[in-house]
Amino acid sequence: MSLHTGCIKVKHSSLKGLLISVMNRHTLEDGKTPNPEIVEGKNYVWHWPELGPPSVLLGDYYKRNLPWEEFEKRYLEHLRTPEIVGSLHKLIELARTQEAIVLCVETTPEHCHRRLLAEECQRLAPDLKIDVQ
């Protein structure tokens, strides 16, 4: 089994597995209005918000032009906190028993936290296969 990544707005019918939203929230850029394109049961079946970037970090990146390198550093610090490491180990175990697809809103993985999340899982479990899209 393996851990895949993808955009939550894209239909993932070719992948059979657990669709997991790793977004802090499912809102438009204002951070309040629900995004009508992201619907539980249609785009994802499980929401794991603590694996997404904290709200303050998202605000710094999208509203205050935090450079990607600093975003990446701070997000990895978040992932490496004891309470989140436990969730990462749970995600790793899920990906070992079934195909797991972590989803967020970015269309490509280059500047996206889902790639960092998958890579951090692989760092913790080097044998874990990841497919970053």
N, C-alpha and C positions, 0 to 999 in steps of 0.2 A: 504494500500500500504506500501512499505518498501524500504529501501536502502540496496542493496546487494554490495558485493565486489568480485573481481575476477582477474585472470591473463589475460592480454590482448591477450596473445598468444593462449589461450584455446577457443575453440568454445563454445559459450553460448546459443546454440539453445534451451536448456531446459528452459531457463528463457526468458520470454516475457517482454521486457521493453526497456528503453532508455539506450544504451551502451555509457558510457561517459569515455573517456580517461582523467585521471587526472595526466598525465605525463607532466613534464616540456617540454620535447621534445621527438620525436620518432627517436632516433639515436642509433647507436651502442655505445659501451663503450668509444670510442674516443670522443663522444659528437658532432661529425660533420657529420659522414656518416649516411645517412638515413637507418633505419633498414628495410630491405625488408620484414620482417615478420609482420610488423605493417602497415596496409593499411586502410585508411578511407573507410568506406562502407563495409569492410570485417570484421575488428576487432572492430571497433567502429563507431559511427555516429556523435559524438560530442566531440570536443577536448576542455577541460577546463584547460589550462596549469597553470593558476595562483593558482590552487588548488594543484599542485604538488610542491615538494620542490624546492626552488630557486637553480639556477645553482651553486652558491658558496657552498651551503650546500651539494649538490650532489658530487661536486669535493672533498670536505673535507671527505666525507664518503667513496667514492669509490677509490679515488686516494691517500688520505692522512691518511687513516685508523682511521677516527674519530670513537670513540666507539658508539655503538648503543644508549646507554643512553643519550649521548650528542646530537646525531642526533635527537632523539625523543624530547628532550627538545627544541632544536632550531626550529624544524618543528612545534611544538605546538605553539611556540612564533609567528611564521609566520602566522599560522592559526588564531591567536587571534588578529592580527592587524586589525584596523577598516575597511580597504578596503577588506580584505579577509573575515571577519565576515559577511559582506553583501552578498558575494558569497555563504557562507555556508547557510545562511538563504534562498537564492534562491534554493540551492540544496535540502534543507529540504522541501521546498514547492513542488518542483518537485516530490520528493519521497512520498509526501502525496497524490499526484494526479495520479501518475503512478509508476509502478515498475522502479526503477533507479538502474543501475549497474555501479559502479565506478571501473575503470580498470587501472592496471599498470603492469609492466613487471615482478615483483617478482612472483615466483611460489607459495609461501606460505605466509600467512599473518603475521607470527610471527615478522619478521624484515622488515616490509613493511609499507609505508606511507598510503596506502589505508585503512588499519585497523585503524590507528590513525585518519584519516579523518572521517571515519564512526563513531568512538567513540566520536569524538569532536562534530559531528552533533547530536548524541544522548545526549551528555552533554547539548547542547543548547536546545534540544527538547526531554525531557525524555520520551515522549510518542512515539517517532519515533522507529519503529522496524528496527533493522539492522540484516543482515545475512553476517557474515564475513567468506570469503573463501580465 
